[in-house]
Amino acid sequence: MRGLGGGYTQILIDGEPAPRGFSLDELSPEQIERVEILRAPTAETGARAIGGTINIVTRGSYGKKQNDLKIGAGVENGPTQQSTRWNQAT
């Protein structure tokens, strides 16, 4: 936008920064409700939005996969206790 490269244009999904490695090809047109374009940088958008901000508002919410792995260990009066928990949400 505004003649600047992609590094100066901020892309938001539902008002949040797009995840690392995100491609616009991942969204189908049916998922998009509207596209908001802010041409001028503001205090809220920060330094990444010198060229402007594109906010893609989705129908519902954009569901990115979230993986959570928790590993724990503890010692209480004797042997070591270990625990592992994997949580995958979409």
PyMOL Python script that loads the backbone (N, CA, C, O; Angstrom):
from pymol import cmd

cmd.read_pdbstr("""\
ATOM      1  N   MET A   1       0.837  -1.186   0.000  1.00  0.00           N
ATOM      2  CA  MET A   1       0.000   0.000   0.000  1.00  0.00           C
ATOM      3  C   MET A   1       0.872   1.236   0.000  1.00  0.00           C
ATOM      4  O   MET A   1       1.977   1.230   0.543  1.00  0.00           O
ATOM      5  N   ARG A   2       0.388   2.261  -0.591  1.00  0.00           N
ATOM      6  CA  ARG A   2       1.050   3.566  -0.616  1.00  0.00           C
ATOM      7  C   ARG A   2       2.464   3.499  -1.181  1.00  0.00           C
ATOM      8  O   ARG A   2       3.307   4.328  -0.838  1.00  0.00           O
ATOM      9  N   GLY A   3       2.733   2.527  -2.038  1.00  0.00           N
ATOM     10  CA  GLY A   3       4.030   2.424  -2.671  1.00  0.00           C
ATOM     11  C   GLY A   3       5.122   1.824  -1.812  1.00  0.00           C
ATOM     12  O   GLY A   3       6.286   1.805  -2.213  1.00  0.00           O
ATOM     13  N   LEU A   4       4.764   1.335  -0.636  1.00  0.00           N
ATOM     14  CA  LEU A   4       5.753   0.731   0.258  1.00  0.00           C
ATOM     15  C   LEU A   4       5.648  -0.784   0.180  1.00  0.00           C
ATOM     16  O   LEU A   4       4.612  -1.316  -0.218  1.00  0.00           O
ATOM     17  N   GLY A   5       6.688  -1.464   0.546  1.00  0.00           N
ATOM     18  CA  GLY A   5       6.702  -2.928   0.513  1.00  0.00           C
ATOM     19  C   GLY A   5       5.823  -3.535   1.588  1.00  0.00           C
ATOM     20  O   GLY A   5       5.271  -2.827   2.430  1.00  0.00           O
ATOM     21  N   GLY A   6       5.699  -4.853   1.551  1.00  0.00           N
ATOM     22  CA  GLY A   6       4.860  -5.573   2.492  1.00  0.00           C
ATOM     23  C   GLY A   6       5.288  -5.445   3.936  1.00  0.00           C
ATOM     24  O   GLY A   6       4.468  -5.634   4.834  1.00  0.00           O
ATOM     25  N   GLY A   7       6.533  -5.133   4.185  1.00  0.00           N
ATOM     26  CA  GLY A   7       7.015  -4.993   5.546  1.00  0.00           C
ATOM     27  C   GLY A   7       6.485  -3.756   6.254  1.00  0.00           C
ATOM     28  O   GLY A   7       6.628  -3.631   7.470  1.00  0.00           O
ATOM     29  N   TYR A   8       5.881  -2.849   5.513  1.00  0.00           N
ATOM     30  CA  TYR A   8       5.356  -1.621   6.096  1.00  0.00           C
ATOM     31  C   TYR A   8       3.831  -1.620   6.193  1.00  0.00           C
ATOM     32  O   TYR A   8       3.241  -0.658   6.682  1.00  0.00           O
ATOM     33  N   THR A   9       3.205  -2.674   5.737  1.00  0.00           N
ATOM     34  CA  THR A   9       1.749  -2.790   5.798  1.00  0.00           C
ATOM     35  C   THR A   9       1.393  -3.861   6.811  1.00  0.00           C
ATOM     36  O   THR A   9       1.864  -4.995   6.722  1.00  0.00           O
ATOM     37  N   GLN A  10       0.559  -3.497   7.777  1.00  0.00           N
ATOM     38  CA  GLN A  10       0.160  -4.436   8.826  1.00  0.00           C
ATOM     39  C   GLN A  10      -1.118  -5.145   8.406  1.00  0.00           C
ATOM     40  O   GLN A  10      -2.069  -4.504   7.960  1.00  0.00           O
ATOM     41  N   ILE A  11      -1.145  -6.474   8.548  1.00  0.00           N
ATOM     42  CA  ILE A  11      -2.337  -7.253   8.240  1.00  0.00           C
ATOM     43  C   ILE A  11      -2.893  -7.807   9.547  1.00  0.00           C
ATOM     44  O   ILE A  11      -2.189  -8.475  10.303  1.00  0.00           O
ATOM     45  N   LEU A  12      -4.160  -7.519   9.796  1.00  0.00           N
ATOM     46  CA  LEU A  12      -4.842  -7.984  11.000  1.00  0.00           C
ATOM     47  C   LEU A  12      -5.967  -8.927  10.608  1.00  0.00           C
ATOM     48  O   LEU A  12      -6.586  -8.770   9.556  1.00  0.00           O
ATOM     49  N   ILE A  13      -6.227  -9.912  11.470  1.00  0.00           N
ATOM     50  CA  ILE A  13      -7.376 -10.795  11.320  1.00  0.00           C
ATOM     51  C   ILE A  13      -8.253 -10.539  12.543  1.00  0.00           C
ATOM     52  O   ILE A  13      -7.843 -10.814  13.670  1.00  0.00           O
ATOM     53  N   ASP A  14      -9.442 -10.021  12.328  1.00  0.00           N
ATOM     54  CA  ASP A  14     -10.356  -9.676  13.412  1.00  0.00           C
ATOM     55  C   ASP A  14      -9.689  -8.765  14.446  1.00  0.00           C
ATOM     56  O   ASP A  14      -9.923  -8.916  15.645  1.00  0.00           O
ATOM     57  N   GLY A  15      -8.871  -7.835  13.997  1.00  0.00           N
ATOM     58  CA  GLY A  15      -8.238  -6.870  14.880  1.00  0.00           C
ATOM     59  C   GLY A  15      -6.963  -7.346  15.555  1.00  0.00           C
ATOM     60  O   GLY A  15      -6.333  -6.576  16.281  1.00  0.00           O
ATOM     61  N   GLU A  16      -6.565  -8.596  15.335  1.00  0.00           N
ATOM     62  CA  GLU A  16      -5.351  -9.151  15.926  1.00  0.00           C
ATOM     63  C   GLU A  16      -4.310  -9.357  14.823  1.00  0.00           C
ATOM     64  O   GLU A  16      -4.676  -9.659  13.687  1.00  0.00           O
ATOM     65  N   PRO A  17      -3.023  -9.200  15.136  1.00  0.00           N
ATOM     66  CA  PRO A  17      -1.992  -9.435  14.114  1.00  0.00           C
ATOM     67  C   PRO A  17      -2.088 -10.852  13.546  1.00  0.00           C
ATOM     68  O   PRO A  17      -2.337 -11.811  14.277  1.00  0.00           O
ATOM     69  N   ALA A  18      -1.890 -10.965  12.250  1.00  0.00           N
ATOM     70  CA  ALA A  18      -1.940 -12.273  11.595  1.00  0.00           C
ATOM     71  C   ALA A  18      -0.831 -13.160  12.147  1.00  0.00           C
ATOM     72  O   ALA A  18       0.276 -12.677  12.385  1.00  0.00           O
ATOM     73  N   PRO A  19      -1.107 -14.460  12.358  1.00  0.00           N
ATOM     74  CA  PRO A  19      -0.073 -15.351  12.885  1.00  0.00           C
ATOM     75  C   PRO A  19       1.108 -15.472  11.930  1.00  0.00           C
ATOM     76  O   PRO A  19       0.963 -15.294  10.721  1.00  0.00           O
ATOM     77  N   ARG A  20       2.270 -15.776  12.484  1.00  0.00           N
ATOM     78  CA  ARG A  20       3.478 -15.952  11.681  1.00  0.00           C
ATOM     79  C   ARG A  20       3.254 -17.070  10.669  1.00  0.00           C
ATOM     80  O   ARG A  20       2.753 -18.139  11.019  1.00  0.00           O
ATOM     81  N   GLY A  21       3.618 -16.828   9.438  1.00  0.00           N
ATOM     82  CA  GLY A  21       3.451 -17.827   8.385  1.00  0.00           C
ATOM     83  C   GLY A  21       2.056 -17.823   7.772  1.00  0.00           C
ATOM     84  O   GLY A  21       1.752 -18.687   6.950  1.00  0.00           O
ATOM     85  N   PHE A  22       1.199 -16.876   8.149  1.00  0.00           N
ATOM     86  CA  PHE A  22      -0.160 -16.811   7.631  1.00  0.00           C
ATOM     87  C   PHE A  22      -0.151 -16.370   6.183  1.00  0.00           C
ATOM     88  O   PHE A  22       0.618 -15.492   5.792  1.00  0.00           O
ATOM     89  N   SER A  23      -1.010 -16.984   5.394  1.00  0.00           N
ATOM     90  CA  SER A  23      -1.169 -16.612   4.000  1.00  0.00           C
ATOM     91  C   SER A  23      -2.640 -16.289   3.753  1.00  0.00           C
ATOM     92  O   SER A  23      -3.524 -16.979   4.261  1.00  0.00           O
ATOM     93  N   LEU A  24      -2.897 -15.257   2.984  1.00  0.00           N
ATOM     94  CA  LEU A  24      -4.288 -14.901   2.681  1.00  0.00           C
ATOM     95  C   LEU A  24      -5.002 -16.015   1.927  1.00  0.00           C
ATOM     96  O   LEU A  24      -6.232 -16.064   1.916  1.00  0.00           O
ATOM     97  N   ASP A  25      -4.245 -16.907   1.298  1.00  0.00           N
ATOM     98  CA  ASP A  25      -4.848 -18.035   0.590  1.00  0.00           C
ATOM     99  C   ASP A  25      -5.529 -19.012   1.545  1.00  0.00           C
ATOM    100  O   ASP A  25      -6.339 -19.829   1.108  1.00  0.00           O
ATOM    101  N   GLU A  26      -5.217 -18.943   2.845  1.00  0.00           N
ATOM    102  CA  GLU A  26      -5.829 -19.833   3.826  1.00  0.00           C
ATOM    103  C   GLU A  26      -7.292 -19.488   4.089  1.00  0.00           C
ATOM    104  O   GLU A  26      -8.055 -20.333   4.557  1.00  0.00           O
ATOM    105  N   LEU A  27      -7.682 -18.260   3.794  1.00  0.00           N
ATOM    106  CA  LEU A  27      -9.063 -17.830   4.013  1.00  0.00           C
ATOM    107  C   LEU A  27      -9.859 -17.974   2.728  1.00  0.00           C
ATOM    108  O   LEU A  27      -9.425 -17.526   1.667  1.00  0.00           O
ATOM    109  N   SER A  28     -11.019 -18.597   2.826  1.00  0.00           N
ATOM    110  CA  SER A  28     -11.890 -18.667   1.662  1.00  0.00           C
ATOM    111  C   SER A  28     -12.787 -17.436   1.663  1.00  0.00           C
ATOM    112  O   SER A  28     -13.028 -16.865   2.726  1.00  0.00           O
ATOM    113  N   PRO A  29     -13.284 -17.013   0.516  1.00  0.00           N
ATOM    114  CA  PRO A  29     -14.149 -15.831   0.466  1.00  0.00           C
ATOM    115  C   PRO A  29     -15.392 -15.956   1.353  1.00  0.00           C
ATOM    116  O   PRO A  29     -15.921 -14.946   1.816  1.00  0.00           O
ATOM    117  N   GLU A  30     -15.862 -17.180   1.595  1.00  0.00           N
ATOM    118  CA  GLU A  30     -17.038 -17.379   2.436  1.00  0.00           C
ATOM    119  C   GLU A  30     -16.754 -17.038   3.899  1.00  0.00           C
ATOM    120  O   GLU A  30     -17.683 -16.725   4.643  1.00  0.00           O
ATOM    121  N   GLN A  31     -15.499 -17.091   4.325  1.00  0.00           N
ATOM    122  CA  GLN A  31     -15.123 -16.793   5.700  1.00  0.00           C
ATOM    123  C   GLN A  31     -15.015 -15.297   5.977  1.00  0.00           C
ATOM    124  O   GLN A  31     -15.026 -14.886   7.138  1.00  0.00           O
ATOM    125  N   ILE A  32     -14.912 -14.480   4.935  1.00  0.00           N
ATOM    126  CA  ILE A  32     -14.660 -13.053   5.098  1.00  0.00           C
ATOM    127  C   ILE A  32     -15.978 -12.286   5.097  1.00  0.00           C
ATOM    128  O   ILE A  32     -16.789 -12.405   4.178  1.00  0.00           O
ATOM    129  N   GLU A  33     -16.168 -11.496   6.151  1.00  0.00           N
ATOM    130  CA  GLU A  33     -17.350 -10.632   6.231  1.00  0.00           C
ATOM    131  C   GLU A  33     -17.084  -9.297   5.550  1.00  0.00           C
ATOM    132  O   GLU A  33     -17.891  -8.827   4.748  1.00  0.00           O
ATOM    133  N   ARG A  34     -15.933  -8.682   5.880  1.00  0.00           N
ATOM    134  CA  ARG A  34     -15.564  -7.415   5.254  1.00  0.00           C
ATOM    135  C   ARG A  34     -14.059  -7.189   5.415  1.00  0.00           C
ATOM    136  O   ARG A  34     -13.395  -7.850   6.213  1.00  0.00           O
ATOM    137  N   VAL A  35     -13.541  -6.240   4.637  1.00  0.00           N
ATOM    138  CA  VAL A  35     -12.136  -5.856   4.708  1.00  0.00           C
ATOM    139  C   VAL A  35     -12.078  -4.362   5.003  1.00  0.00           C
ATOM    140  O   VAL A  35     -12.644  -3.551   4.270  1.00  0.00           O
ATOM    141  N   GLU A  36     -11.398  -4.013   6.070  1.00  0.00           N
ATOM    142  CA  GLU A  36     -11.238  -2.614   6.455  1.00  0.00           C
ATOM    143  C   GLU A  36      -9.827  -2.170   6.107  1.00  0.00           C
ATOM    144  O   GLU A  36      -8.865  -2.881   6.399  1.00  0.00           O
ATOM    145  N   ILE A  37      -9.694  -1.009   5.491  1.00  0.00           N
ATOM    146  CA  ILE A  37      -8.380  -0.491   5.101  1.00  0.00           C
ATOM    147  C   ILE A  37      -8.169   0.856   5.775  1.00  0.00           C
ATOM    148  O   ILE A  37      -8.962   1.783   5.605  1.00  0.00           O
ATOM    149  N   LEU A  38      -7.092   0.950   6.541  1.00  0.00           N
ATOM    150  CA  LEU A  38      -6.693   2.205   7.170  1.00  0.00           C
ATOM    151  C   LEU A  38      -5.434   2.669   6.449  1.00  0.00           C
ATOM    152  O   LEU A  38      -4.394   2.013   6.522  1.00  0.00           O
ATOM    153  N   ARG A  39      -5.525   3.773   5.767  1.00  0.00           N
ATOM    154  CA  ARG A  39      -4.416   4.218   4.924  1.00  0.00           C
ATOM    155  C   ARG A  39      -3.333   4.946   5.688  1.00  0.00           C
ATOM    156  O   ARG A  39      -2.187   4.981   5.240  1.00  0.00           O
ATOM    157  N   ALA A  40      -3.659   5.522   6.818  1.00  0.00           N
ATOM    158  CA  ALA A  40      -2.668   6.298   7.570  1.00  0.00           C
ATOM    159  C   ALA A  40      -2.302   5.579   8.864  1.00  0.00           C
ATOM    160  O   ALA A  40      -3.160   4.945   9.478  1.00  0.00           O
ATOM    161  N   PRO A  41      -1.047   5.667   9.288  1.00  0.00           N
ATOM    162  CA  PRO A  41      -0.670   5.067  10.560  1.00  0.00           C
ATOM    163  C   PRO A  41      -1.275   5.852  11.726  1.00  0.00           C
ATOM    164  O   PRO A  41      -1.415   7.074  11.666  1.00  0.00           O
ATOM    165  N   THR A  42      -1.629   5.128  12.778  1.00  0.00           N
ATOM    166  CA  THR A  42      -2.151   5.767  13.988  1.00  0.00           C
ATOM    167  C   THR A  42      -1.368   5.251  15.184  1.00  0.00           C
ATOM    168  O   THR A  42      -0.564   4.328  15.052  1.00  0.00           O
ATOM    169  N   ALA A  43      -1.599   5.837  16.341  1.00  0.00           N
ATOM    170  CA  ALA A  43      -0.903   5.396  17.552  1.00  0.00           C
ATOM    171  C   ALA A  43      -1.276   3.962  17.904  1.00  0.00           C
ATOM    172  O   ALA A  43      -0.452   3.228  18.449  1.00  0.00           O
ATOM    173  N   GLU A  44      -2.505   3.550  17.602  1.00  0.00           N
ATOM    174  CA  GLU A  44      -2.944   2.197  17.934  1.00  0.00           C
ATOM    175  C   GLU A  44      -2.289   1.128  17.048  1.00  0.00           C
ATOM    176  O   GLU A  44      -2.079   0.002  17.499  1.00  0.00           O
ATOM    177  N   THR A  45      -1.970   1.463  15.811  1.00  0.00           N
ATOM    178  CA  THR A  45      -1.423   0.465  14.889  1.00  0.00           C
ATOM    179  C   THR A  45       0.077   0.295  15.020  1.00  0.00           C
ATOM    180  O   THR A  45       0.601  -0.751  14.635  1.00  0.00           O
ATOM    181  N   GLY A  46       0.787   1.273  15.545  1.00  0.00           N
ATOM    182  CA  GLY A  46       2.208   1.128  15.789  1.00  0.00           C
ATOM    183  C   GLY A  46       3.081   1.332  14.566  1.00  0.00           C
ATOM    184  O   GLY A  46       2.614   1.772  13.515  1.00  0.00           O
ATOM    185  N   ALA A  47       4.351   1.008  14.719  1.00  0.00           N
ATOM    186  CA  ALA A  47       5.345   1.261  13.681  1.00  0.00           C
ATOM    187  C   ALA A  47       5.248   0.306  12.502  1.00  0.00           C
ATOM    188  O   ALA A  47       5.783   0.596  11.432  1.00  0.00           O
ATOM    189  N   ARG A  48       4.577  -0.826  12.674  1.00  0.00           N
ATOM    190  CA  ARG A  48       4.469  -1.777  11.566  1.00  0.00           C
ATOM    191  C   ARG A  48       3.471  -1.327  10.507  1.00  0.00           C
ATOM    192  O   ARG A  48       3.377  -1.939   9.443  1.00  0.00           O
ATOM    193  N   ALA A  49       2.731  -0.269  10.788  1.00  0.00           N
ATOM    194  CA  ALA A  49       1.671   0.161   9.881  1.00  0.00           C
ATOM    195  C   ALA A  49       1.988   1.486   9.203  1.00  0.00           C
ATOM    196  O   ALA A  49       1.090   2.301   8.990  1.00  0.00           O
ATOM    197  N   ILE A  50       3.241   1.710   8.865  1.00  0.00           N
ATOM    198  CA  ILE A  50       3.614   2.962   8.215  1.00  0.00           C
ATOM    199  C   ILE A  50       2.896   3.091   6.872  1.00  0.00           C
ATOM    200  O   ILE A  50       2.446   4.177   6.508  1.00  0.00           O
ATOM    201  N   GLY A  51       2.791   1.995   6.144  1.00  0.00           N
ATOM    202  CA  GLY A  51       2.112   2.006   4.849  1.00  0.00           C
ATOM    203  C   GLY A  51       0.610   1.874   4.972  1.00  0.00           C
ATOM    204  O   GLY A  51      -0.102   2.093   3.992  1.00  0.00           O
ATOM    205  N   GLY A  52       0.103   1.525   6.143  1.00  0.00           N
ATOM    206  CA  GLY A  52      -1.324   1.350   6.342  1.00  0.00           C
ATOM    207  C   GLY A  52      -1.619   0.021   7.019  1.00  0.00           C
ATOM    208  O   GLY A  52      -0.713  -0.763   7.302  1.00  0.00           O
ATOM    209  N   THR A  53      -2.898  -0.219   7.273  1.00  0.00           N
ATOM    210  CA  THR A  53      -3.334  -1.443   7.935  1.00  0.00           C
ATOM    211  C   THR A  53      -4.487  -2.047   7.159  1.00  0.00           C
ATOM    212  O   THR A  53      -5.393  -1.333   6.728  1.00  0.00           O
ATOM    213  N   ILE A  54      -4.458  -3.358   6.978  1.00  0.00           N
ATOM    214  CA  ILE A  54      -5.565  -4.100   6.383  1.00  0.00           C
ATOM    215  C   ILE A  54      -6.112  -5.007   7.469  1.00  0.00           C
ATOM    216  O   ILE A  54      -5.404  -5.882   7.967  1.00  0.00           O
ATOM    217  N   ASN A  55      -7.374  -4.801   7.840  1.00  0.00           N
ATOM    218  CA  ASN A  55      -8.032  -5.625   8.852  1.00  0.00           C
ATOM    219  C   ASN A  55      -9.075  -6.484   8.156  1.00  0.00           C
ATOM    220  O   ASN A  55     -10.027  -5.959   7.577  1.00  0.00           O
ATOM    221  N   ILE A  56      -8.906  -7.787   8.209  1.00  0.00           N
ATOM    222  CA  ILE A  56      -9.854  -8.724   7.604  1.00  0.00           C
ATOM    223  C   ILE A  56     -10.783  -9.210   8.711  1.00  0.00           C
ATOM    224  O   ILE A  56     -10.352  -9.888   9.644  1.00  0.00           O
ATOM    225  N   VAL A  57     -12.054  -8.859   8.598  1.00  0.00           N
ATOM    226  CA  VAL A  57     -13.055  -9.252   9.584  1.00  0.00           C
ATOM    227  C   VAL A  57     -13.748 -10.497   9.060  1.00  0.00           C
ATOM    228  O   VAL A  57     -14.331 -10.488   7.975  1.00  0.00           O
ATOM    229  N   THR A  58     -13.681 -11.571   9.840  1.00  0.00           N
ATOM    230  CA  THR A  58     -14.241 -12.847   9.399  1.00  0.00           C
ATOM    231  C   THR A  58     -15.645 -13.057   9.955  1.00  0.00           C
ATOM    232  O   THR A  58     -16.036 -12.440  10.946  1.00  0.00           O
ATOM    233  N   ARG A  59     -16.387 -13.929   9.304  1.00  0.00           N
ATOM    234  CA  ARG A  59     -17.691 -14.344   9.816  1.00  0.00           C
ATOM    235  C   ARG A  59     -17.411 -15.317  10.947  1.00  0.00           C
ATOM    236  O   ARG A  59     -16.709 -16.308  10.748  1.00  0.00           O
ATOM    237  N   GLY A  60     -17.941 -15.057  12.111  1.00  0.00           N
ATOM    238  CA  GLY A  60     -17.578 -15.889  13.262  1.00  0.00           C
ATOM    239  C   GLY A  60     -16.173 -15.504  13.670  1.00  0.00           C
ATOM    240  O   GLY A  60     -15.864 -14.320  13.802  1.00  0.00           O
ATOM    241  N   SER A  61     -15.335 -16.476  13.867  1.00  0.00           N
ATOM    242  CA  SER A  61     -13.949 -16.182  14.206  1.00  0.00           C
ATOM    243  C   SER A  61     -13.040 -17.090  13.403  1.00  0.00           C
ATOM    244  O   SER A  61     -13.401 -18.219  13.069  1.00  0.00           O
ATOM    245  N   TYR A  62     -11.881 -16.593  13.102  1.00  0.00           N
ATOM    246  CA  TYR A  62     -10.881 -17.374  12.381  1.00  0.00           C
ATOM    247  C   TYR A  62     -10.294 -18.386  13.338  1.00  0.00           C
ATOM    248  O   TYR A  62      -9.666 -18.013  14.329  1.00  0.00           O
ATOM    249  N   GLY A  63     -10.486 -19.648  13.060  1.00  0.00           N
ATOM    250  CA  GLY A  63     -10.008 -20.694  13.965  1.00  0.00           C
ATOM    251  C   GLY A  63      -8.631 -21.181  13.590  1.00  0.00           C
ATOM    252  O   GLY A  63      -8.466 -21.941  12.636  1.00  0.00           O
ATOM    253  N   LYS A  64      -7.662 -20.750  14.329  1.00  0.00           N
ATOM    254  CA  LYS A  64      -6.326 -21.275  14.109  1.00  0.00           C
ATOM    255  C   LYS A  64      -6.093 -22.393  15.117  1.00  0.00           C
ATOM    256  O   LYS A  64      -6.621 -22.361  16.229  1.00  0.00           O
ATOM    257  N   LYS A  65      -5.318 -23.356  14.728  1.00  0.00           N
ATOM    258  CA  LYS A  65      -5.034 -24.474  15.616  1.00  0.00           C
ATOM    259  C   LYS A  65      -4.090 -24.024  16.717  1.00  0.00           C
ATOM    260  O   LYS A  65      -3.127 -23.294  16.486  1.00  0.00           O
ATOM    261  N   GLN A  66      -4.396 -24.478  17.906  1.00  0.00           N
ATOM    262  CA  GLN A  66      -3.553 -24.134  19.040  1.00  0.00           C
ATOM    263  C   GLN A  66      -3.127 -25.430  19.712  1.00  0.00           C
ATOM    264  O   GLN A  66      -3.968 -26.218  20.144  1.00  0.00           O
ATOM    265  N   ASN A  67      -1.857 -25.642  19.798  1.00  0.00           N
ATOM    266  CA  ASN A  67      -1.305 -26.820  20.455  1.00  0.00           C
ATOM    267  C   ASN A  67      -0.637 -26.384  21.746  1.00  0.00           C
ATOM    268  O   ASN A  67       0.061 -25.370  21.790  1.00  0.00           O
ATOM    269  N   ASP A  68      -0.862 -27.165  22.802  1.00  0.00           N
ATOM    270  CA  ASP A  68      -0.315 -26.830  24.106  1.00  0.00           C
ATOM    271  C   ASP A  68       0.274 -28.099  24.713  1.00  0.00           C
ATOM    272  O   ASP A  68      -0.442 -29.082  24.906  1.00  0.00           O
ATOM    273  N   LEU A  69       1.549 -28.088  25.008  1.00  0.00           N
ATOM    274  CA  LEU A  69       2.223 -29.221  25.617  1.00  0.00           C
ATOM    275  C   LEU A  69       2.781 -28.768  26.960  1.00  0.00           C
ATOM    276  O   LEU A  69       3.546 -27.806  27.030  1.00  0.00           O
ATOM    277  N   LYS A  70       2.390 -29.472  28.034  1.00  0.00           N
ATOM    278  CA  LYS A  70       2.881 -29.152  29.369  1.00  0.00           C
ATOM    279  C   LYS A  70       3.574 -30.380  29.940  1.00  0.00           C
ATOM    280  O   LYS A  70       3.018 -31.478  29.954  1.00  0.00           O
ATOM    281  N   ILE A  71       4.787 -30.173  30.406  1.00  0.00           N
ATOM    282  CA  ILE A  71       5.583 -31.249  30.996  1.00  0.00           C
ATOM    283  C   ILE A  71       5.964 -30.801  32.409  1.00  0.00           C
ATOM    284  O   ILE A  71       6.437 -29.683  32.615  1.00  0.00           O
ATOM    285  N   GLY A  72       5.751 -31.684  33.361  1.00  0.00           N
ATOM    286  CA  GLY A  72       6.055 -31.329  34.739  1.00  0.00           C
ATOM    287  C   GLY A  72       6.729 -32.468  35.475  1.00  0.00           C
ATOM    288  O   GLY A  72       6.583 -33.634  35.108  1.00  0.00           O
ATOM    289  N   ALA A  73       7.465 -32.123  36.515  1.00  0.00           N
ATOM    290  CA  ALA A  73       8.118 -33.112  37.362  1.00  0.00           C
ATOM    291  C   ALA A  73       8.139 -32.567  38.787  1.00  0.00           C
ATOM    292  O   ALA A  73       8.254 -31.362  39.010  1.00  0.00           O
ATOM    293  N   GLY A  74       8.025 -33.479  39.737  1.00  0.00           N
ATOM    294  CA  GLY A  74       8.041 -33.060  41.123  1.00  0.00           C
ATOM    295  C   GLY A  74       8.518 -34.185  42.030  1.00  0.00           C
ATOM    296  O   GLY A  74       8.408 -35.364  41.694  1.00  0.00           O
ATOM    297  N   VAL A  75       9.045 -33.801  43.177  1.00  0.00           N
ATOM    298  CA  VAL A  75       9.513 -34.774  44.168  1.00  0.00           C
ATOM    299  C   VAL A  75       8.822 -34.453  45.484  1.00  0.00           C
ATOM    300  O   VAL A  75       8.839 -33.316  45.955  1.00  0.00           O
ATOM    301  N   GLU A  76       8.205 -35.495  46.073  1.00  0.00           N
ATOM    302  CA  GLU A  76       7.568 -35.308  47.369  1.00  0.00           C
ATOM    303  C   GLU A  76       7.704 -36.604  48.164  1.00  0.00           C
ATOM    304  O   GLU A  76       7.063 -37.605  47.845  1.00  0.00           O
ATOM    305  N   ASN A  77       8.525 -36.579  49.177  1.00  0.00           N
ATOM    306  CA  ASN A  77       8.726 -37.737  50.056  1.00  0.00           C
ATOM    307  C   ASN A  77       9.043 -39.026  49.305  1.00  0.00           C
ATOM    308  O   ASN A  77       8.393 -40.046  49.535  1.00  0.00           O
ATOM    309  N   GLY A  78       9.992 -38.999  48.447  1.00  0.00           N
ATOM    310  CA  GLY A  78      10.371 -40.243  47.789  1.00  0.00           C
ATOM    311  C   GLY A  78      10.598 -40.091  46.294  1.00  0.00           C
ATOM    312  O   GLY A  78      11.354 -39.224  45.854  1.00  0.00           O
ATOM    313  N   PRO A  79       9.928 -40.953  45.510  1.00  0.00           N
ATOM    314  CA  PRO A  79      10.218 -40.996  44.076  1.00  0.00           C
ATOM    315  C   PRO A  79       9.733 -39.743  43.328  1.00  0.00           C
ATOM    316  O   PRO A  79       8.847 -39.018  43.780  1.00  0.00           O
ATOM    317  N   THR A  80      10.350 -39.530  42.179  1.00  0.00           N
ATOM    318  CA  THR A  80       9.993 -38.407  41.315  1.00  0.00           C
ATOM    319  C   THR A  80       8.682 -38.704  40.601  1.00  0.00           C
ATOM    320  O   THR A  80       8.473 -39.811  40.104  1.00  0.00           O
ATOM    321  N   GLN A  81       7.813 -37.725  40.554  1.00  0.00           N
ATOM    322  CA  GLN A  81       6.548 -37.857  39.828  1.00  0.00           C
ATOM    323  C   GLN A  81       6.630 -37.009  38.564  1.00  0.00           C
ATOM    324  O   GLN A  81       7.054 -35.854  38.604  1.00  0.00           O
ATOM    325  N   GLN A  82       6.220 -37.595  37.447  1.00  0.00           N
ATOM    326  CA  GLN A  82       6.275 -36.899  36.170  1.00  0.00           C
ATOM    327  C   GLN A  82       4.875 -36.821  35.589  1.00  0.00           C
ATOM    328  O   GLN A  82       4.046 -37.711  35.781  1.00  0.00           O
ATOM    329  N   SER A  83       4.635 -35.729  34.872  1.00  0.00           N
ATOM    330  CA  SER A  83       3.344 -35.596  34.194  1.00  0.00           C
ATOM    331  C   SER A  83       3.547 -34.934  32.840  1.00  0.00           C
ATOM    332  O   SER A  83       4.416 -34.078  32.674  1.00  0.00           O
ATOM    333  N   THR A  84       2.738 -35.341  31.882  1.00  0.00           N
ATOM    334  CA  THR A  84       2.756 -34.786  30.546  1.00  0.00           C
ATOM    335  C   THR A  84       1.316 -34.574  30.103  1.00  0.00           C
ATOM    336  O   THR A  84       0.477 -35.460  30.263  1.00  0.00           O
ATOM    337  N   ARG A  85       1.029 -33.410  29.553  1.00  0.00           N
ATOM    338  CA  ARG A  85      -0.329 -33.146  29.069  1.00  0.00           C
ATOM    339  C   ARG A  85      -0.269 -32.465  27.718  1.00  0.00           C
ATOM    340  O   ARG A  85       0.454 -31.484  27.543  1.00  0.00           O
ATOM    341  N   TRP A  86      -1.024 -32.980  26.766  1.00  0.00           N
ATOM    342  CA  TRP A  86      -1.084 -32.444  25.406  1.00  0.00           C
ATOM    343  C   TRP A  86      -2.513 -31.975  25.170  1.00  0.00           C
ATOM    344  O   TRP A  86      -3.456 -32.738  25.383  1.00  0.00           O
ATOM    345  N   ASN A  87      -2.686 -30.732  24.734  1.00  0.00           N
ATOM    346  CA  ASN A  87      -4.000 -30.193  24.463  1.00  0.00           C
ATOM    347  C   ASN A  87      -3.988 -29.616  23.061  1.00  0.00           C
ATOM    348  O   ASN A  87      -3.163 -28.761  22.739  1.00  0.00           O
ATOM    349  N   GLN A  88      -4.898 -30.083  22.234  1.00  0.00           N
ATOM    350  CA  GLN A  88      -4.994 -29.572  20.866  1.00  0.00           C
ATOM    351  C   GLN A  88      -6.395 -29.031  20.669  1.00  0.00           C
ATOM    352  O   GLN A  88      -7.376 -29.766  20.783  1.00  0.00           O
ATOM    353  N   ALA A  89      -6.486 -27.742  20.371  1.00  0.00           N
ATOM    354  CA  ALA A  89      -7.779 -27.100  20.146  1.00  0.00           C
ATOM    355  C   ALA A  89      -7.788 -26.489  18.755  1.00  0.00           C
ATOM    356  O   ALA A  89      -6.756 -26.039  18.258  1.00  0.00           O
ATOM    357  N   THR A  90      -8.946 -26.475  18.137  1.00  0.00           N
ATOM    358  CA  THR A  90      -9.075 -25.844  16.816  1.00  0.00           C
ATOM    359  C   THR A  90      -9.991 -24.658  16.889  1.00  0.00           C
ATOM    360  O   THR A  90     -10.225 -23.995  15.878  1.00  0.00           O
TER     361      THR A  90
END
""", "prot")
cmd.dss("prot")
cmd.show_as("cartoon", "prot")
cmd.util.cbc("prot")
cmd.orient("prot")
